[in-house]
Amino acid sequence: MFCLILAIVAEVAGTTSIKLSEGFTKLLPSVAIFVFYGLSLGMLSLALKQIELDFAYAVWSGVGMALIAMVGIFWFSEPMGALKIVSLGLITVGIVGLHLSTGVR
């Protein structure tokens, strides 16, 4: 599970770097995109040795998506509306449902 957490953190850092690169016009964030996504996929690969694919991918993408939404709201001052909150809640429900269906503990 530790590798999955690292994969999520690296994915969020990579996606944030995409925003900061301003269309690949800034060197450091542009390089960071590839470093963080490489790290993220490597950690996800290691996590798949212990966790079922459907659950691991749902957690990686869903939690990453929720965290990126929070980064957008709090760091980049993006709007937070009711639909966004409900949608993030539905992602959480989906992850919990997959967790319960796979018997992961």
C-alpha positions in Angstrom: 0.0 0.0 0.0 3.0 2.3 0.7 4.0 2.1 -3.0 0.5 3.0 -4.0 0.5 6.1 -1.8 3.9 7.2 -3.3 2.4 6.6 -6.8 -0.5 8.9 -6.0 1.7 11.6 -4.5 4.0 11.5 -7.5 1.1 11.6 -9.9 -0.3 14.7 -8.2 3.1 16.3 -8.3 3.4 15.5 -12.0 0.0 16.9 -12.9 0.7 20.0 -10.9 4.0 20.3 -12.8 2.0 20.3 -16.0 0.1 23.4 -14.9 3.3 25.1 -13.7 5.2 24.3 -17.0 2.9 26.7 -18.8 2.8 24.6 -22.0 6.4 23.3 -21.6 7.7 26.9 -21.7 9.3 26.6 -18.2 12.2 24.1 -18.0 12.1 22.9 -14.4 8.4 22.1 -14.2 8.6 20.5 -17.7 11.4 18.2 -16.6 9.5 17.5 -13.3 6.5 16.2 -15.3 8.5 13.3 -16.7 10.3 12.6 -13.4 7.2 12.5 -11.4 5.1 10.5 -13.9 8.0 8.0 -14.3 8.1 7.7 -10.5 4.4 7.4 -10.3 4.1 4.6 -12.8 7.1 2.8 -11.3 5.5 2.9 -7.9 2.1 1.8 -9.3 3.8 -1.1 -10.9 5.3 -2.2 -7.6 2.0 -1.8 -5.9 0.4 -4.1 -8.4 2.5 -6.9 -7.0 0.3 -6.9 -3.9 -2.9 -5.2 -4.8 -5.5 -6.2 -7.5 -5.3 -4.1 -10.7 -8.9 -2.8 -10.6 -8.6 -1.6 -7.0 -5.1 -0.1 -7.4 -6.0 1.8 -10.5 -9.2 3.1 -9.1 -7.5 4.3 -6.0 -4.5 5.8 -8.0 -6.7 7.6 -10.5 -9.6 8.5 -8.1 -7.5 9.7 -5.2 -5.2 11.5 -7.5 -8.1 13.2 -9.2 -9.6 14.3 -5.9 -6.2 15.6 -4.7 -5.7 17.5 -8.0 -9.1 19.1 -7.6 -8.1 20.2 -4.1 -4.7 21.6 -5.5 -6.7 23.5 -8.1 -9.1 24.9 -5.5 -6.5 25.9 -2.9 -3.4 26.6 -4.8 -4.7 27.9 -8.2 -7.9 29.5 -6.9 -10.2 27.4 -9.1 -13.9 27.6 -8.3 -15.4 25.0 -6.0 -19.1 24.4 -6.7 -21.7 22.0 -5.5 -21.4 19.8 -8.6 -17.6 19.5 -8.1 -18.1 18.4 -4.4 -20.8 15.9 -5.4 -18.6 14.5 -8.1 -15.7 14.1 -5.8 -18.0 12.3 -3.4 -19.1 9.9 -6.1 -15.5 9.1 -6.9 -15.0 8.2 -3.2 -18.1 6.0 -3.3 -16.8 4.2 -6.3 -13.4 3.5 -4.7 -15.1 2.2 -1.5 -17.4 0.0 -3.6 -14.4 -1.5 -5.4 -12.6 -2.0 -2.1 -15.6 -3.9 -0.7 -16.0 -6.0 -3.8 -12.4 -7.1 -4.0 -12.1 -8.1 -0.3 -8.9 -5.9 0.1 -8.3 -5.2 3.7 
